[in-house]
């Protein structure tokens, strides 16, 4: 691993990029789709877990990108589309317009070959609720490869501490910069697997 940052610095760099008119969510989704596609064979069933915030929007954009590549993708959106932030709602609309399949609950007997974890990103600061924890536990019990976006769900991105029982990722693709909780010794570093960063072309200023 290389340089990591406090969440506040990543957020500020993101804010500045958005203020300049950059559309970061489609870039993050495209990066995640490329990374995921490199890990699986064509035809592998992919399940994108989309949470209620912008991390879920990244997963939705990734799902759309993978589907466009010809992969077999489903989206699990447990909290539903209502209440999604604007960019994430746009990503969901794009997914639906492309004919993508969205589930509110897991289909019995479905077993993916890859899971994209877009439940909770760097903003999570409280323990996972019971329903979210049950979903994370189920995914972990599958013992299939997981690509986490930004941080594994259930990890405090600043401290690296567990907020429940986190997703156990094989890879974690962080956007803009790596949160320091993935480098500190502890649950965050243990849960993230191989840690990669795609800056999306955003520079975090020194000392910001």
Residue, then its C-alpha position, 0 to 999 in steps of 0.5 A: x500500500x502507498x499513501x492514505x488520507x483522512x476521509x475529510x481530505x478525500x471529501x474535500x478533493x471530491x467536493x472541489x472536483x464536483x464544483x469544477x463540473x466533474x461527474x465522478x460517479x460515472x468515472x468511478x463506476x466505469x473504473x469498477x466495471x473494468x476492474x471487476x471484468x478483469x477478475x472474472x470470466x465472461x458469463x460469470x454471474x455478478x451481484x452488485x450490492x447497492x446501498x442507500x448512498x453514493x456508494x450504491x450509485x457507484x455500484x449501480x454505475x459499475x453494474x451498468x458498465x459490466x452489463x454493457x460488456x456482456x456480463x450477467x449482472x443483477x443489482x440488489x437494492x435493499x432500501x429501494x430507489x426512493x431517497x437515493x441521492x441525485x447522482x445515485x438516482x440517475x445511476x439507477x435510472x440508467x441501469x433500469x433504462x438499459x434493462x437491468x434487473x433490480x432486486x429488493x431481496x435475494x432470490x432463493x438459490x442464487x449464487x454469484x461468482x462475484x459480488x460488488x460491495x457498494x453498500x456503505x463507503x467512507x461515510x459510514x460512522x455507526x454500526x451496521x443495522x440488523x438487516x444490513x448485517x444479516x446481508x453482509x453475513x450472508x455474503x461472507x458465508x457464500x465465500x465468493x470473491x468480493x470487490x469492495x468499492x472505497x472500503x469494505x462495508x462495515x469499516x470505519x474508513x478513518x479509524x479502520x475499526x469494525x462497525x459490526x462484522x464487515x464484508x470480507x473483500x478480496x479486492x478493494x478499489x478506492x476512488x480519489x484516494x485510499x482512506x487511512x483506515x485501510x492502512x492502519x493495523x486492524x479490521x480495516x486492513x484485514x477486511x480489504x484484501x488487495x487494496x487498489x486506488x483509482x484517482x479518477x483524475x482527482x488530485x488531493x493537494x498536499x497538506x489539504 
